[in-house]
Amino acid sequence: MKRVLAAVLVVAGLTASAVMASVEDEIRARIQPVGEVCLQGDECGSAAAPTETASSGPRSGSEVYDAVCMACHTTGAAGAPVIGDADAWAPRIDKGLDTLVSHAINGFNAMPAKGGCASCPDEEIQAAVEHLVAESQ
């Protein structure tokens, strides 16, 4: 009888420890980090370093307009002149392209610098201004 009881206790102990290990593994899986920081020069495990793709160059004025400028310049939000409205654009165009580009890059009235696209290079902003002017004369 003692042997049977001992055997039952051993089996129960093994089962309990297996269940606890399974629960602990599940907890570790749920709380594991979603990523890791890899500094230049560090070995970061077996994952291959991402390759940089060559830029296809600056976006066209219409691409920048569609991505950045459209929200305000199609609705007139915050007093923005609507694209295609020659009367609204005429006095602005009369100030010259350099002034319009400067206002777009540095911000003017309610428009933030670069229309809020801090990552846009100046040449893309200039292309967008040229697109707006061409569509609004």
N, C-alpha and C positions, 0 to 999 in steps of 0.2 A: 504494500500500500504506500509506503514511504517513497519507493522508487517511482511509482506512478505519479504521486504528488510532485515529486522533484522534477520529473519529466514535463509535467503540465506547467509548472512554474518556469522552467527553462524555455519552453516553447512560447509561453505568454510573454516572457521577458524579451525574447528575440523579436516577436511580432510587434511589441510595443516600441522597441528601439527602431525597428524598420519603419513603423508608422511615423515616429517622431522625425526620423531622418527625411522621410518623404515630405512632411510638412515643412521642415526647415529648408529643404531644397526649393519648395514652392515659394516660400517667403523670400529667399535670396533671389529667385528669378523675378519676382514682382518688384523688388526694390533695387535691382541692379541699375547702374548708370546707363543712360541711353547713348552715351558717347564718351570719348576721351579726348584730352587735350594733347596735341602732339606739337612740340616746338621744333623749329628748324634745327636739324642736326641730331635729333633724338631718333632712336630706333622705335618705331611704333608698332611693333608686332608684325604679323604676316600681311597686313593690309598694304596693298601697293599705294604709293603716293599718287594723288590725283594729278593728272596731266593738265597743263594749261592749254586751252584752245586759243588759237590766234583770233584776234578780233577781226571782224569783217569790215572794220572802219567805222567812221561816224555814221549815225543814222541820218536819213534824209529829213528835210524840214517837215514834210507831211507825217513822217513816222514820229518825230518828236512832238508835233502838234497833237497827233492822235493819242499819244501816251501821256502827255503832260498838260498841254494848253487847252485841250478841247473842253474840259469840264467848265471852265469859266467863259471861254471865248465863243461857245455855241449858245450859252444861256444868258450871257450878260451879267453873271454873278458878280457881286461887289463892284458893279460899275464897269466891268470889262467891256471893251468894244467888241461887238459880235462880228465874227469873220463874215466877210461879204457885204457888210454895211458900209458902203462907200462914204456916206455922209459922216458917219461916226469916225471913220479912219482918216478922212482927208486932212483935218487939222494936225493929226499925229504924223501922217506921212510928210506933211509940209515941213516938219521939224527936222527931217532927214533920217536916213537909215541909221547913221551912227548914234543919234540920240535914242531912237527906238531900241537899238541893240543894247545900249548902255542901260536904259530903263529896265529892259528884260533881264539883263545879267545882274544888275544891282538892286532891282526892286523899284517900284514906283507906285505911289498912292497905296491902294489895298493889295497890289500884287507883290508877293514876296520875291526875294532874289531868285532868279532862275525859275520863276513860277513854282517854286517849292521843290524843284528837282536838283538838290545839292550835288548829286553825282553826275549831272549832265555837264559835259565840257562846254566851254564858251562857244566853240564852233557849231555845236548842235543847237544851242540857243539862237545863235545868229541865223542858222538855216531855218529854224522855226519862225523867226521874225520875218525873214524874207518870204517864206511861204504865206504867212498871214497877210503881208502887204500885197503880194501878187494876187491873192484871192479877194482882196478888199478894195482894189482900185476901180 
